[in-house]
Amino acid sequence: MEVDVDAISDGKEVFVAGIMQHIEEAGIHSGDSACCLPPVAIKKELITEIKNQTKKLALALKVKGFMNVQYAIKNDEIYIIEVNPRASRTVPFVSKAKGIPLAKIASRVMTGEKLSKFNLVNKNKNIFAVKEAVFPFNKFPNVDVLLGPEMKSTGEVMGMDKDFGLAYAKSQISSGNSLPTKGLAFISLKDKHKNEGIDLAKKLVELNFTLCGTEGTANAIQKNGIKCKKINKVSGGSPHIVDVLNAKKIALVINTGGGKRAYRILDSTSLRRATLINKVPYCTNMSTAYACLEGIKSLKSKKINVKAIQEL
């Protein structure tokens, strides 16, 4: 799990403005990753430790103004990925989520004003804010939509709500990637994800989705008593998954497969392009898939409310 932290320091005091949990697993460029403020799945003691480490870093580096830190958490161990003594692209997001003019305050601190002058307090608004990246893939037909350490996004949006699922769903609506509440879900998972995929399949069925998948994934799901129709990969010949996508029969795609072999690259790249062309929500890792399920569950059980950001 990756974590982004924005802070302001005057060299003597440090204000930790926001701790953001990435929804995608570590390894995706922070500019391309969706993130949630406050975190939804980080233990309180780890959040406290992240705050303490951020303050120590800012004072040790004699930062005056903004500082951004990227951490990774694995097995409850915190690792530092990088520290940047500057503003990051998440500052506008944190400012809107918290209702604090961070850039204005940091600019005045950089000119010599004390942080204590601004009486900064991290108020708990009981609201989740989810940042989602916006990509230009539809304008570049030969670009692969698979995310990695190189940044591909050209903008971002945010969704806010007291319920995390609705906040995430709103972020997807804003980015033009609205989540479905019913239909046929296609699942194709790496071998290491197949056991976890059983739980995912059960949750989708509980949400009244029907399932289909590639042979290996479908077999794993069927062995656990869950109905799942088998669909060919592109390399398996027609009718294959791209044909079904182009026929507008798929509502959601969850695909963590792929690989370095030529036929696997053909399968995964063709699948990702077809989801883009047909505007089908597409999850490339398990953490994003579970966030999607939370969003779908909330859309089916709760009403979306709209407020001006000034009312929050």
C-alpha positions in Angstrom: 0.0 0.0 0.0 1.3 3.5 -0.9 0.6 6.6 1.1 1.0 10.3 0.2 1.5 12.9 2.9 1.4 16.7 2.5 2.8 18.9 5.2 3.8 22.6 5.9 6.7 23.5 8.1 8.2 26.8 9.2 11.4 25.2 10.4 10.2 24.9 14.0 6.7 23.5 13.8 5.1 21.1 11.3 1.4 20.8 10.2 0.5 17.5 8.6 -2.2 18.6 6.3 -3.3 15.3 4.7 -2.5 11.6 4.8 -3.8 9.9 1.6 -4.1 6.2 1.1 -3.6 5.1 -2.5 -6.3 2.8 -3.8 -4.0 1.1 -6.3 -1.2 -1.0 -5.0 2.3 0.5 -4.7 4.0 0.7 -8.1 1.5 2.9 -9.8 2.7 6.5 -10.3 1.2 8.7 -7.6 -0.3 11.0 -10.2 -2.2 8.1 -11.8 -3.4 6.5 -8.6 -6.7 7.1 -7.0 -6.4 8.0 -3.3 -8.7 8.5 -0.3 -8.5 11.1 2.4 -8.8 10.2 5.2 -7.4 6.6 4.8 -9.9 3.8 4.9 -7.6 0.8 5.6 -4.6 2.0 7.6 -4.3 1.2 11.3 -4.5 4.2 13.7 -1.1 3.4 15.2 0.4 3.4 11.7 -1.2 6.8 10.9 0.3 8.2 14.2 3.7 6.9 13.2 3.4 8.4 9.7 2.6 11.8 11.3 5.6 11.5 13.6 8.0 10.5 10.9 6.8 13.3 8.6 7.4 15.9 11.4 10.9 14.5 12.1 11.7 14.6 8.3 10.5 18.2 7.9 12.5 19.5 10.9 15.7 17.5 10.0 15.6 18.8 6.4 14.9 22.3 7.6 11.9 22.7 5.3 10.2 26.0 5.1 6.9 25.7 3.2 5.5 22.6 1.6 6.8 19.1 1.9 5.4 15.9 0.3 6.4 12.4 1.4 5.5 9.1 -0.2 5.5 6.1 2.0 4.8 2.4 1.4 3.3 0.0 4.0 3.8 -3.7 3.9 3.1 -6.1 6.8 2.6 -3.1 9.1 6.2 -1.8 8.3 6.5 1.7 7.0 9.0 2.5 4.3 10.0 5.9 2.8 9.8 6.0 -1.0 10.7 9.7 -1.5 10.7 13.1 0.2 10.1 16.2 -1.8 10.6 19.7 -0.2 8.0 21.3 -2.4 4.3 21.4 -3.1 2.8 18.3 -4.8 -0.1 17.9 -7.2 -2.2 16.7 -4.3 -2.2 20.1 -2.6 -5.4 21.4 -4.3 -7.1 18.1 -3.5 -6.2 18.3 0.2 -7.1 22.0 0.3 -10.6 21.3 -1.0 -11.1 18.2 1.2 -10.0 20.0 4.3 -11.3 23.5 3.5 -7.9 25.0 4.2 -6.1 27.4 1.8 -2.8 25.5 2.0 -1.0 27.2 -0.9 -1.7 30.6 0.6 -0.5 29.6 4.0 2.7 27.9 2.8 3.5 30.9 0.6 3.3 33.2 3.7 5.4 30.7 5.8 8.1 30.8 3.1 8.3 34.6 3.5 9.0 34.2 7.2 5.6 34.1 8.9 5.2 31.5 11.8 2.9 28.5 11.3 1.4 29.1 14.8 -0.1 32.4 13.4 -2.6 30.4 11.3 -4.1 28.3 14.1 -4.2 25.2 11.9 -6.3 22.3 13.2 -7.1 19.0 11.4 -10.8 19.0 11.8 -12.6 15.7 11.3 -15.5 16.5 8.9 -16.7 12.8 8.8 -16.3 13.1 5.0 -14.3 10.9 2.6 -12.7 12.6 -0.3 -11.6 10.4 -3.2 -9.2 11.7 -5.9 -9.3 9.9 -9.3 -7.0 10.5 -12.3 -8.3 11.3 -15.7 -6.6 9.8 -18.7 -6.4 10.8 -22.4 -6.4 7.2 -23.7 -9.4 7.7 -26.0 -7.3 10.3 -28.0 -4.3 8.0 -28.4 -5.4 4.7 -29.9 -2.0 3.0 -29.8 -1.3 3.7 -26.1 -1.8 0.9 -23.6 -4.1 1.8 -20.7 -2.1 -0.4 -18.2 -0.8 1.8 -15.4 2.8 1.7 -14.1 5.6 3.9 -12.7 5.4 6.3 -15.7 2.6 9.0 -15.3 0.0 8.9 -18.0 -2.9 11.0 -16.5 -3.6 14.6 -17.7 -6.0 15.7 -15.0 -7.9 14.6 -11.9 -11.4 14.8 -10.3 -12.7 14.2 -6.8 -15.7 12.7 -5.1 -16.9 13.6 -1.6 -19.4 11.9 0.7 -19.8 10.7 4.3 -19.8 7.1 2.8 -16.6 5.9 1.2 -18.4 3.8 -1.4 -20.4 6.8 -2.6 -17.4 9.1 -2.6 -15.6 6.5 -4.7 -18.6 6.2 -7.0 -18.8 9.9 -7.4 -15.2 10.1 -8.4 -15.8 7.5 -11.1 -18.8 9.4 -12.4 -16.7 12.6 -12.5 -13.9 10.9 -14.5 -16.4 9.4 -17.1 -16.1 5.9 -15.7 -19.5 5.4 -14.1 -19.9 2.1 -12.2 -22.6 -0.4 -13.2 -25.2 -1.7 -10.7 -26.0 -4.8 -12.6 -25.1 -6.9 -15.6 -22.4 -9.3 -16.7 -18.9 -9.0 -15.0 -15.9 -10.5 -16.7 -13.0 -11.8 -14.5 -9.6 -12.9 -15.5 -7.0 -13.2 -12.8 -3.3 -14.1 -12.3 -2.8 -17.4 -10.5 -1.7 -15.7 -7.3 -5.0 -13.7 -7.2 -7.4 -16.7 -7.9 -8.0 -17.6 -4.2 -8.8 -13.9 -3.5 -10.9 -13.9 -6.6 -13.4 -16.4 -5.1 -14.4 -13.8 -2.5 -14.6 -11.2 -5.2 -16.9 -13.5 -7.3 -19.2 -14.1 -4.2 -19.5 -10.4 -3.6 -20.4 -9.7 -7.2 -23.1 -12.4 -7.2 -24.5 -10.9 -3.9 -24.8 -7.7 -5.8 -26.8 -9.5 -8.5 -24.1 -9.6 -11.2 -23.7 -12.7 -13.4 -20.2 -13.8 -14.1 -18.0 -14.9 -17.0 -14.2 -15.4 -17.1 -11.3 -16.9 -18.9 -10.9 -20.7 -18.6 -8.5 -20.8 -15.6 -10.4 -18.2 -13.6 -13.8 -19.6 -14.5 -12.7 -23.1 -13.4 -11.5 -21.7 -10.0 -14.8 -19.9 -9.4 -16.9 -22.9 -10.5 -15.1 -25.2 -8.1 -16.4 -23.1 -5.3 -20.0 -23.6 -6.4 -20.4 -20.2 -8.2 -21.8 -20.0 -11.7 -19.3 -18.5 -14.2 -19.4 -18.8 -18.0 -16.2 -19.5 -19.8 -15.1 -17.0 -22.5 -12.1 -17.4 -24.9 -9.1 -15.1 -24.6 -8.3 -13.3 -27.9 -5.6 -15.8 -28.6 -8.2 -18.6 -28.2 -10.1 -17.6 -31.3 -13.6 -16.1 -31.8 -16.0 -15.7 -30.2 -13.6 -14.2 -27.6 -13.8 -11.5 -24.9 -13.2 -8.6 -27.3 -16.1 -9.8 -29.4 -18.4 -9.9 -26.3 -17.2 -6.4 -25.3 -17.9 -5.0 -28.8 -21.4 -6.6 -28.6 -22.0 -4.4 -25.5 -22.7 -7.4 -23.3 -20.1 -6.7 -20.5 -20.8 -4.3 -17.7 -17.6 -4.6 -15.7 -14.1 -6.0 -16.3 -11.6 -7.2 -13.6 -8.4 -8.3 -15.2 -5.1 -8.8 -13.3 -3.7 -11.1 -16.0 -1.2 -10.5 -18.7 2.5 -11.3 -19.0 5.6 -10.9 -21.2 4.8 -13.6 -23.7 3.5 -12.4 -27.1 0.1 -14.0 -26.9 -0.5 -12.7 -23.4 0.5 -9.2 -24.4 -2.0 -9.5 -27.3 -4.7 -10.8 -25.0 -4.3 -8.1 -22.3 -3.7 -5.2 -24.7 -6.7 -6.0 -26.9 -8.9 -6.4 -23.8 -7.9 -3.1 -22.4 -8.4 -1.3 -25.7 -11.9 -2.8 -26.1 -13.0 -1.7 -22.6 -11.9 1.8 -23.4 -13.7 1.9 -26.8 -16.8 0.5 -25.2 -16.6 2.6 -22.0 -16.6 -0.3 -19.7 -15.2 0.2 -16.2 -11.9 -1.8 -15.9 -9.9 -2.9 -12.8 -6.3 -4.0 -13.3 -5.6 -4.9 -9.7 -7.5 -6.4 -6.7 -7.5 -3.3 -4.5 -9.2 -1.3 -7.2 -11.7 -4.1 -7.7 -12.7 -4.1 -4.1 -13.1 -0.3 -4.1 -15.4 -0.7 -7.2 -17.5 -3.2 -5.2 -17.8 -0.7 -2.3 -18.9 1.9 -4.8 -21.4 -0.4 -6.5 -22.8 -1.6 -3.1 -23.3 2.1 -2.0 -25.0 3.0 -5.3 -27.5 0.2 -4.9 -28.3 0.9 -1.3 -27.9 4.7 -0.9 -29.0 7.9 -2.6 -26.5 10.3 -4.1 -26.7 13.7 -2.5 -25.2 16.8 -4.1 -23.9 19.8 -2.2 -21.9 22.9 -2.9 -18.3 22.4 -1.7 -18.8 25.4 0.5 -21.5 23.6 2.5 -19.1 20.7 3.5 
